């Protein structure tokens, strides 16, 4: 049987044949988090003392699920993400700029498009 699409993509990224069940380490094109899970991620990142992102231009935080924030706790989470993005150079999609899942498809991840330098499409 031929390779699945996932096997083909992972094999290309790993520069070696990959099959279902293999453990594969490949470069990540894009990492994103939205405002309900992003703060958990940032707090864990900081608790680990990692200091800086490996590829900040490929990390996008979206303020979209709790926008505008309905409570002071969520407003503080938005502030946390804004400050973390500013400090680390991560990309920030502000309130009103769109929902993460749609923005990624429209602006950040297109078939065949390299994301080594992350910039939205015009």
C-alpha positions as a Python dict, from the first residue, in 0.01 Angstrom:
ca = {
    (1, 'X'): (0, 0, 0),
    (2, 'X'): (117, 354, -75),
    (3, 'X'): (187, 620, 182),
    (4, 'X'): (-87, 827, 340),
    (5, 'X'): (-83, 1203, 300),
    (6, 'X'): (39, 1243, 660),
    (7, 'X'): (319, 991, 598),
    (8, 'X'): (424, 1177, 283),
    (9, 'X'): (430, 1514, 460),
    (10, 'X'): (620, 1382, 762),
    (11, 'X'): (864, 1191, 541),
    (12, 'X'): (937, 1506, 343),
    (13, 'X'): (995, 1707, 661),
    (14, 'X'): (1205, 1434, 827),
    (15, 'X'): (1396, 1368, 503),
    (16, 'X'): (1345, 996, 570),
    (17, 'X'): (1060, 750, 514),
    (18, 'X'): (797, 760, 789),
    (19, 'X'): (511, 520, 850),
    (20, 'X'): (217, 513, 1089),
    (21, 'X'): (342, 429, 1436),
    (22, 'X'): (688, 580, 1385),
    (23, 'X'): (817, 844, 1625),
    (24, 'X'): (928, 1134, 1410),
    (25, 'X'): (1093, 1462, 1503),
    (26, 'X'): (1045, 1735, 1245),
    (27, 'X'): (1061, 2115, 1239),
    (28, 'X'): (729, 2278, 1322),
    (29, 'X'): (595, 2532, 1073),
    (30, 'X'): (343, 2701, 1298),
    (31, 'X'): (237, 2695, 1662),
    (32, 'X'): (-72, 2883, 1770),
    (33, 'X'): (-280, 2922, 2081),
    (34, 'X'): (-592, 3119, 2155),
    (35, 'X'): (-691, 3316, 2459),
    (36, 'X'): (-848, 3032, 2657),
    (37, 'X'): (-556, 2788, 2634),
    (38, 'X'): (-271, 3027, 2556),
    (39, 'X'): (-240, 3157, 2914),
    (40, 'X'): (-201, 2800, 3042),
    (41, 'X'): (72, 2744, 2785),
    (42, 'X'): (253, 3068, 2873),
    (43, 'X'): (239, 2997, 3246),
    (44, 'X'): (382, 2648, 3193),
    (45, 'X'): (651, 2783, 2959),
    (46, 'X'): (752, 3036, 3224),
    (47, 'X'): (738, 2777, 3505),
    (48, 'X'): (985, 2565, 3309),
    (49, 'X'): (1219, 2864, 3293),
    (50, 'X'): (1271, 2831, 2919),
    (51, 'X'): (1323, 3204, 2875),
    (52, 'X'): (1283, 3246, 2501),
    (53, 'X'): (1093, 3089, 2214),
    (54, 'X'): (1294, 2887, 1964),
    (55, 'X'): (1115, 3048, 1668),
    (56, 'X'): (903, 3342, 1782),
    (57, 'X'): (799, 3439, 1429),
    (58, 'X'): (624, 3100, 1404),
    (59, 'X'): (424, 3139, 1728),
    (60, 'X'): (88, 3315, 1702),
    (61, 'X'): (-143, 3402, 1989),
    (62, 'X'): (-504, 3480, 1903),
    (63, 'X'): (-729, 3692, 2125),
    (64, 'X'): (-1055, 3565, 1982),
    (65, 'X'): (-1250, 3316, 2195),
    (66, 'X'): (-1313, 3545, 2494),
    (67, 'X'): (-1329, 3872, 2308),
    (68, 'X'): (-1406, 4110, 2449),
    (69, 'X'): (-1309, 3948, 2776),
    (70, 'X'): (-1622, 3891, 2988),
    (71, 'X'): (-1438, 3897, 3322),
    (72, 'X'): (-1139, 4057, 3487),
    (73, 'X'): (-966, 3715, 3496),
    (74, 'X'): (-993, 3680, 3118),
    (75, 'X'): (-891, 4044, 3070),
    (76, 'X'): (-580, 3963, 3273),
    (77, 'X'): (-519, 3659, 3052),
    (78, 'X'): (-532, 3885, 2745),
    (79, 'X'): (-281, 4115, 2912),
    (80, 'X'): (-58, 3814, 2990),
    (81, 'X'): (-60, 3706, 2624),
    (82, 'X'): (4, 4059, 2498),
    (83, 'X'): (298, 4103, 2734),
    (84, 'X'): (441, 3760, 2653),
    (85, 'X'): (417, 3826, 2278),
    (86, 'X'): (583, 4165, 2322),
    (87, 'X'): (861, 4020, 2536),
    (88, 'X'): (931, 3715, 2319),
    (89, 'X'): (861, 3845, 1969),
    (90, 'X'): (567, 3609, 1916),
    (91, 'X'): (296, 3721, 1675),
    (92, 'X'): (-26, 3852, 1833),
    (93, 'X'): (-364, 3862, 1663),
    (94, 'X'): (-571, 4117, 1852),
    (95, 'X'): (-937, 4117, 1947),
    (96, 'X'): (-1148, 4173, 1635),
    (97, 'X'): (-889, 4048, 1385),
    (98, 'X'): (-1065, 3713, 1338),
    (99, 'X'): (-1102, 3362, 1477),
    (100, 'X'): (-780, 3158, 1500),
    (101, 'X'): (-891, 2855, 1298),
    (102, 'X'): (-1006, 3068, 1006),
    (103, 'X'): (-712, 3311, 1028),
    (104, 'X'): (-460, 3025, 1016),
    (105, 'X'): (-622, 2886, 700),
    (106, 'X'): (-657, 3224, 533),
    (107, 'X'): (-339, 3399, 644),
    (108, 'X'): (-77, 3160, 775),
    (109, 'X'): (-102, 2805, 636),
    (110, 'X'): (-151, 2738, 269),
    (111, 'X'): (-67, 2411, 93),
    (112, 'X'): (288, 2425, -37),
    (113, 'X'): (363, 2754, 136),
    (114, 'X'): (675, 2762, 346),
    (115, 'X'): (619, 2915, 686),
    (116, 'X'): (983, 2961, 778),
    (117, 'X'): (917, 3332, 792),
    (118, 'X'): (566, 3383, 921),
    (119, 'X'): (382, 3673, 768),
    (120, 'X'): (13, 3695, 684),
    (121, 'X'): (-75, 3682, 317),
    (122, 'X'): (-190, 4019, 179),
}
